[in-house]
Amino acid sequence: MDIKLEPRWDVLKKKSTVTLESHLRLVAVGLCVLASSTALAQTAVSPMHPPEPPVNLGETNFLDAQGGPGVLFEEIGDAYKSGSSVGAIGQVVDQSATNSISSAAHIALVSNRRLFGAFYGVEVLGIAAHVNAGDKGVAGGWANLTVSPLILQWKEQTLGKVHIDQRFVLDADVPIGTYNLAVGLNLNSNSYTVHPYYAVTVLPSRRLESSLRFHYLWNSTNHAPSSQTMASSTQAGQAIHFNLTTGYLIGHGVWAGANGYYLKQITAPQINGISLRNSPEQVGAFGPGMLWRKGAYAISANGYHEVGAKNRANGNRVVLRVQFVLGKTPKNAP
């Protein structure tokens, strides 16, 4: 999840003979978590555009789409360290480090009632974080609040011997934390986001699973960006991102395997309503993961090393999750 530390820009005019590139100022953006749903926080550093807000990068795990009627209580911890920031072609533009730690409290309720053949429910996720961006600032406190008025959890299906679980969630972020116009580093994005996702888990056998969670991200306009930007409005671009896992059941409820994530910006961000060229944001990551699940309890740990970043930071992330479920455990759970 990203925190707003935006580039400084002089007033932009469409007929200006000065190129956008001549106005670039180096910036760093710290990490905040999200989950879900969410998740936690991705540090983004980009000299070319308003950074993406916090999104779920690496906050999901093995058996992600399994579920049913009940109540989920979950705590997600996320630690992130960026070693450098890169530009549009992957060149290093800043070698200063950003350190971030965050915690997300997640509650989801899925009812016995059905909609479109699925059990439906709601969820809420609150995030607190602390970000140290060195000489670019330090911030701590509440970040955006994630809420969902619609969870659709389908009953497990089978195709031959293959078990398939599916879920759809309509999530939105509401800015609730402190926002200071005088500084560039804020945990509150001062804008709204809508980020629905579709998750699917496939178990070709009792001991083998693969899970995918695919997100779409839309960002509203920030009509009061930091005064350091000298802009009247900023808007991060739309993006797609996904989490992917492949796990093997070792035994006694312990799963181990590989996990990864990928984010790609698909529309240009804007400053003062003007789209910025050569500013796609992109990053991928991979690493090991482990999950222990027994009955209503689950504990997981995942590590990630980022690669292929553009217009944002490259770094490393560790995610820890603790879950407790009041409800029926999936019948094929270990």
N, C-alpha and C positions, 0 to 999 in steps of 0.2 A: 504494500500500500504506500503511495507516494505523498509527500508533504509539499505544500506549495512554497518553493523558494524560486521566484521567477526572474527571468532575465531582465535587465534594464534596457528600456527602449526609449528613444526620443519619439515625439509624436509622429505617427506614420501617416503619409498622404499617398494616395494612389498615383499622383503625377510626379512624385518625387524622383529626381534624377539620381539620387543616391541609392545604391543597392542595399537590400536588407542585410546582406552579409557585413557591411561596414558598420552596422549598428550593434553587432553582437557583443554581449558581455557575458563572461563566464559565470555560471551559476552552479550551485549544488543543491540537491533536494534530498532531504532525509526520508527515512522509512517509517511507515506506520502499518499496522497489521489490518487485515480483514479476515473474515472467515465466513464460513457458512456451511457455513456458507462461506463461510467465510473465513476470513482471512487476514492474513496479515500482511503486512506492510512491505512494500517494495520501495527501495530507495531509487529515485530517478534523478539523474543529473543531466540536464540538457542545456546547451548554450543556444539552442535554436528555437525552442517553443515552450509553451506552458506544459508542464509534465502531466502525465496521467495521474489520476488520484489513486488512493489505495485500492488494490484489487486482489483477488484470491490467486496468488501464485505460490503453489506448493502447500496450500492449507488443507488439501484433501488427501485421502490415504487409500489403502487396500480396502476392497469391499465397499467402496464409496456409496453406491446406489442402493444398497440393501436398506430396508426399513419397513415400517408398518405403523399402525395406530399406536399411540403412546406419547410420552413426553421425553425429550432429550435434554440433558444438562451437559454442557461441554465447556471446558476451559482450554484455550489455545495460547501457548507462549511462542514467541517468534523473536529470534536474535539475528541481526543482519550486520554485516560489515562490508563496505565497498572499498576497494583498493584504488580504483581509478574511474574516471568518467570518459566516455568516448563520444565522438561526433558522428556525422552522417555517414561517413565511409569507414567507421571503426577506428579512426585515429584518436589517440589519447589527447584529451583537452584539459584534463585536470587530474593530478595524482594525489590530491588530498583525500583522506579517508573520512567516511561518515559511518558512525556507529549508532545502531538503533536497537531498542528492546521494547516489546509490546506484549500486551495481554488482552485477549478477547473472551468475553463471557457470552455464551451462545445458548439460547433456550428455544426449542422448537416443539410445537404441539401438533400432532396429526390425529384427526378424529376418525371415527368409524364410518362416517358418512362419505358418500362417493360423488365424484364429479368427473365426467368423461371417463368413467370406469376406474378412476383412481381414488384412493383415500386423500382427502384434502385437509390442509392445515395452515398454520401461520408460524412465523418465527421472528425473533429479534436478536440483534448482536451488538453489544457495546464494546468499544475499544479504548484502552488507555495506552499511551506510549511515551517514551522518552527518546529524543533524538539529539545527538551531538554531531554537528557538522563543522566542528573546529572553528576557524575564524569567521565562518559564515553564520554561526549562531547555534543556540541550544534551545530546544523546546520540549515541554512536557505537559501532560494532561489528557483530556478527552479528545478523541478524534470524531469522525463522522459516525452516526448511528445507522446501522443497517436494519431495515425492516422488510418483511414480506407479508403481503395480504393473501398470498396464494402459494401453497405447496401442493403438488400432485404426486403422490407416491403410489405407483402401480404395484399390484400384487405380482409376485414372482411368476414368471412364465418359463416353460420348458420347450426346447426344440430338440427332440430326440433326448440325448442325455445331457444336453447343455442347459444350464440354468441362467436366466436373464432377468436382471432387476433394472428398473428404470424410474427416474424421478425428474420432474420439472419444477423449477422454483422461479418466481418473479420477485427479484430483490431490488431495493432502491436504497440509496444513501441520503441521509438528511444531515446537514451541518449543524452540530450542537455545541461544539467546543469553542473555546475562546479564539477570537480572530483579531489580530492586531495589524492595522494598515501600515503602521510605521516600520514593521520588520518584514523581512523576506521569508522567514521560516515559520510556518504555521502548521499545526496538526489539523486544523479545520480548513477544508478546501474552499469554503464560502461559495459552494455551488452544489447542485443536486446531480445525482447520477442514477441511471436505471441500468441494471445489469442482470438480466435473466440468464439462467443456465439450464442445460440438459445433462443429466448424468446417467451412465449405463455401466453396469457391472456384468461381465460374462464369466461364468465358471464352466469351462469345458470338462472339468473333473472336480471331484471334491477337494483336491489339493492344489488346484491351479486356478488363478483368477487374473483378470485384466479389467481395469476400470478407466473410464474416460469421463471427464467433466468439461463441457464446452460452454464458454461464456461469450456473451456479446455485451459491449460497454458503450453507453451513450452519456455524454457530459453536457450539462447546461452551462450557460455563460456566467462567468464571475463578473458582475458589474461594479465591483469595488476591489480590484486587485491591489496588491501591496504598492504603496507610494513609491517604492524603489524602482518599480517597473516604468513609471511615468506613462502608464497606459490607462485608458478609461474602461477597458474591458479585455478579458482574456477568455478563451475557451479551448480546452484540451480536445484533441481529435477523438473520433470514435475508434474502437479497437475490438479485436477478437483475441481470446486467450483460452488456453486449455491446460488441464492437469492430466497426466497419464501415469498409470501404475501397472506393474506386472509382478504378482507375488506367488509364493509357494508356501503351502502349509507344512511347516517342519514337524509340528506335533504339539499337543498340549495347548492348543489355542494360539500358537506363535506362528505368524506369517513373516516372511522375509523376502526381499526382492529389490527391484529398481523402481525409481520414480523420476518424473521430470515435469517441466512446464515450459510453455512458450507463449509469448505475447507479441502481437503485431498490430501497429496502428494502421487503420485503413482509410482514414480521412485526415486532411491537413488541419492542424490546430490554427487558431486565429488570435490575432492581437488587433484590437480596435476594429474588428469585423473583417480584417484582411487576412486571407490565408497565407501561411508561410511555406515557401518552397523548400524542397530538400530537407524535410523535417520528420521523416517517419521514425517512430519509436519502436524498438524491437529488442527482445532478449529471449534467450533460451536457457535451460538449466537441466542438470541431471545429477543423480546421486543415489545412495542406498537408503532403504527404509525398513522399518520393522514395526509390527503390530502384534500386541497380545490382547486377545479378546476371550472372555469367559462369562457367559450369561449376560447380565446387564452391564458389565464393566468392560472398558477398553482403554488401553494406553498405547500410544504410538510415538515414534521418533523418526524424523526424516532429515536428511542432509542434502544440500544442493550446492553445486558449483555452476556459476553462470558463465555463458559463452555467447558469442555472436551479438553483443549489445550494440545498438546504434542510438545516439542521442539520449543516452542514459548511463547509469552506473553499471559496472561489472563488479560482482561481489560473491560472497558466500552466505548461506542461510542455514539455520537449524530451527526446526519446528517440533514442539512437543505438544501432545494433545492428551487430555484425560476426559473420558465420557462415562456417563451413567444414564441408562435408559429405563424408564418406567413404562413397560409395555411388553409385547410379545416379541421374543427373539426370532429372527429368521430361522426357518426349520432346518436349513442346511448349514447353520453356523456351527463352528467347532465347539 
